[in-house]
């Protein structure tokens, strides 16, 4: 087996003039863009990103050259002897100065001018969110094996069929000549959604050229420097409101930094703008969203997928409205929170599973929010809350277009699940097996889950968007229902003896009556929304303004909790991750490069930084989910950051950006000075 390495750009923008190889080439496999058998692109939404730079480089760490050798030490030595000459150009790092727009979305509802005319007060604000690194425990890594005239890739990844398509395009192969197998994967959080198509492509190019297996594994620094992050952005709000707190007009501008290539930025923006109002009703809304290019490494999928950015702005802005009007912030939220029958900014009519008021009141009561807020005044303790929601599944008609499939195979001892949904620590296998076992009426241990191998399992879609339980789980429930009908009371052994085999395959079938227009962004954005409210208590160091969260009250309505322990774990994990987003995780960019790409200087919460988390799961079954379930994986990361910042605001500081480091807090004006 050969070991592979990627030679990357050391500038952010320019043209490649010469490549100098300062080592003897014998025994090495060397590949550049001319060695790509098919199309030199990473196939995703658009084909704009080359797998290997051809002449122009658009960001630091852009892949240019690939090396492979049997001896890893000689490979690393050779890597250090490669020199590249460039003709540098002036890079653009500020998204507000970029004129290259990847995607623009406009959502309009009602008459904005009329809404502002009805207002007594207009509250405006600008809110900024930073980059965030996924920091999965296992860096990206793959092994590519050329065999039978095709390629097999084994890798740490979330979406086998994304990689399968990318390799087909890159190598110019037919479906049956590409096989992708997910190995046990040490975390993803979205960071192994689109990027594995790049590293798998590099290993496959080397394997194809050498005709030998190639192992390509990043170290932590390369993984942090080169891969996608959460999109940073600027969100501006202008809100009309009456003196009693009724929202009359909402105008929002969202600007996200997509980095050098499109990747998944358009769909991140899509979810972001749909959630930008927060879970609040208003008759007159205009949301303008853009994601633009800069000369930084591309940004991409991260848990929450645009909603944490825009709902941070929405909830801090709601707090500022309450401060401006001098009214209770809970009462303001109660007055404007969505009820069943209300319509969202896209015109979607909300159903009976709408629980915004329920989670708000439960969190306020359970945390004793009002009493603590009074008691903490004038002390070094603060308390804040955030109300939020999150759509489950792909946006609009995405699930219908995807047409996901799942299969269930009868075995001598029970059943075998065949899906491409991956286990990355969130409990996919457990939850899917539980749905099938309960539907068939057999023991949990009688259900097997096949490996996510594109040669064996159908394309059930990517493991993203809080869809693995609600969407794929529902397809499996339907498979199990049909299998049970087909068995008709016979044992598996009797049926197989008589018929030989039984495999049931079903395709996604969404609820009737849903409508979505991609051009106007009108209609039913999601089949279901989850609802949450976080109350977070903090303490400050009076000298350094270091903020320490001490307690979280997290209330979430997720339909039916298929596995309450796993659901609770998702809520606790998302909360801890959001504490880092709010306070600690600052990606320091210097000349287009992440300057703190090590665990020694990129700070994330440890167990000592994670506060006590009191989780309450409320149930309000969604009729189109398996046993009434909605999604739970992403929603918990939406609320903690604004709740923490609102707690800091209760200490008298006008913070509007995250991460809210001590330096930012000390630079922020006092609330009395900013009014």
Secondary structure, DSSP 8 states (H G I E B T S, - for coil): -EEEEEEE-SSSSEEEEEEEE-S--TT-EEE-GGG-SS-SS--SSSS-S-SS-SSEE-STT-EEEEEEES-HHHHHHHHHTEEEEEEE------GGG---EEEEEEEEES-HHHHHHT-SEEEEEEEEE--B----SS--EEEEEEETTEEEEEES-S-HHHHHHHHHHHHT--GGGEEEEE------TTTTTSTHHHHHHHHHHHHHHHTS-EEEE--HHHHHHHS--B--EEEEEEEEE-TT--EEEEEEEEEEE--SS-TTHHHHHHHHHHTTT-SB--S-EEEEEEEE--SS------TTTTHHHHHHHHHHHHHHHHHHHT--HHHHHHHHB--TT-B-TT--B--TT--HHHHHHHHHHHHTHHHHHHHHTTSSEEEEEEEEEEEESSSTTHHHHHT-EEEEEE-SSSEEEE-----SSS-HHHHHHHHHHHHHT--GGGEEE---BTTTS-----S-TT-IIIIIHHHHHHHHHHHHHHHTT--HHHHHHHHS--EEEEE----TT--EETTTTEE---SEEEEEEEEEEEEE-TTT--EEEEEEEEEEE-BS-SSHHHHHHHHHHHHHHHHIIIII----EETTEES--STTTS----TTT--EEEEEEE----TTSGGGB---TTTHHHHHHHHHHHHHHTTTB---EES--HHHHHHS-BHHHH-
